[in-house]
Amino acid sequence: MKKAWKALLDYFKNNAKEPSTDKYVEGGTAQPVDALTCGILGALLFIIYYKIAYGFCISDSLQDMKAHAIFAQNFYLKPQNFWEAWLKVPHMLWHLVVKTLESRLHFPLWNAASFTFALFGLFAFFVMTWFLYGLLKGHTGQKRLAYASLGAAALSFVGPYVCEWLTFDAYLGAFSPNPLHNPTHIASKGFGMLAMMAGIDVIRKYKRLSPLYFKKGVYVWFAISALLSVIAKPTFMYMLLPAGVVILLIDLVSAINACLVEGSKEEGQNGKEKKQLAKRQVEARSRLGAVWSGAWKLALATLPACAYVLTEYVALFYYGTEKGSGVVLTKPLEVWHFYIADVKVAILLGMCFPLWMLLTNLGYFTKSAEGKLSLMGYAFGVLEFSILAESGSRKDAGNFAWCMMAGMTVFFAVAVYRLMLVSLQQRTGKAKTAYLIFSWFLLALHVYSCLSYFEVFSTIL
């Protein structure tokens, strides 16, 4: 028993180390077949997304895809009509593309809507590929584009476990990082992930680590991607911004505390001790300066997105279609219980794989920049959905669930990356083999559930 307990403690201790300290299997050199693999997966994803969207558009029922497409057709790009349309749906990036295709390029409406949906889905796929590729290259030193694109393809279709023997709809009770019936969420997904990638580089920058994605202009890239994300759908930033603020505050307080501790120490008795103390004090002040510099620059970079969100809120609830409504606090889980009685079951069905990865890789999620951002983002998403709602008739719409689904997106992405990284480690053994088989099976079941829920196997392929 003591031996097993020691082995478990050693596992979690090693688990918290910087991933680049591990040894990995050889390979990962750039090959033409990698780009070909990425291209084929992208083309396949585009076709499936297009077919799913078109199936929703020609359906007799009125749902998100069809309603958004009809709205896009019914507003005009002329300046005198644009304000009225914007008051109805301020997050209209997807609608603008659909309207442009339909009115300027003469696409039939359903084809324009399906093409736009697939286009944004393809963009999110390439961004997710870049996200995984950058992490793999930064931690292993290897260029694994094909491997990253396979992970991104899986992330494009992960959904909650669909259990037909249960009496509720999994996509209503458990929710999904890929609600393929909703075009605005998919439109914001790629830009939201770009903002997260920029946030990771900001954290790495003030920790004196090499950037993974943006070597120059990281704050500009964050500002642009965050703004485009809220124009597409603001809920991704509702989740990511508070998560980033909390992480920055924690690091800032930690840096201030280090300065106070080092500054309060008495000088040593000899010259060597004095020099060591002075060096630690300089390092502590330098760290504080780096964190503070990153914090205020990132705050400035968020201003365009925050300004748009504030303007959108005022316009929608004071002048637009939701005039008289607002955001209110609710009883914990009140809105969630509109969809399912047992929230614990819903979370397990929707998040089984990433929760398993968190449980078995706790150190990684609490130490790395991407792990902390994903964990904090999902926590804020769940919190917002659990206690916030829109007042009046829109309360039962559960619109803050989109914040949680954005959190699910980043949590799934980091969990998939961690599994890919563990798979590349040179460590061998029956325990590792069993762990990998079980973990990949959980992920594959999420992918299969999403594809089967949207009947990809029977009606598309």
HUWO-V134721 format. One line per field, one symbol per residue. burial: + if it has 24 or more other C-alpha atoms within 12 Angstrom, else -. A space follows every 50 residues. Layout:
BEGIN
burial=???
END
This chain:
BEGIN
burial=--------------++-+++---+------------++--++-+++++++ +++++++-------+++++++++-+-+-------++++++++++++++++ ++------++++++++++++++++++++++++++++++++++++++++++ +++++++++++++----+-+++++++++++++++++++++++++++++++ +++++++---++++---++++++++++++++++++++++++++++-++-- ++--++--+-----------------+---+--++-++-+++-++-+++- ++++++-++-+++-+++----+---++-----+++++-++--+-++++++ ++++++++-+++++++++++++++++++++++++++++++----+--+++ +++++++++++++++++++++++++----------+--++-+++++++++ ++++-+-----
END
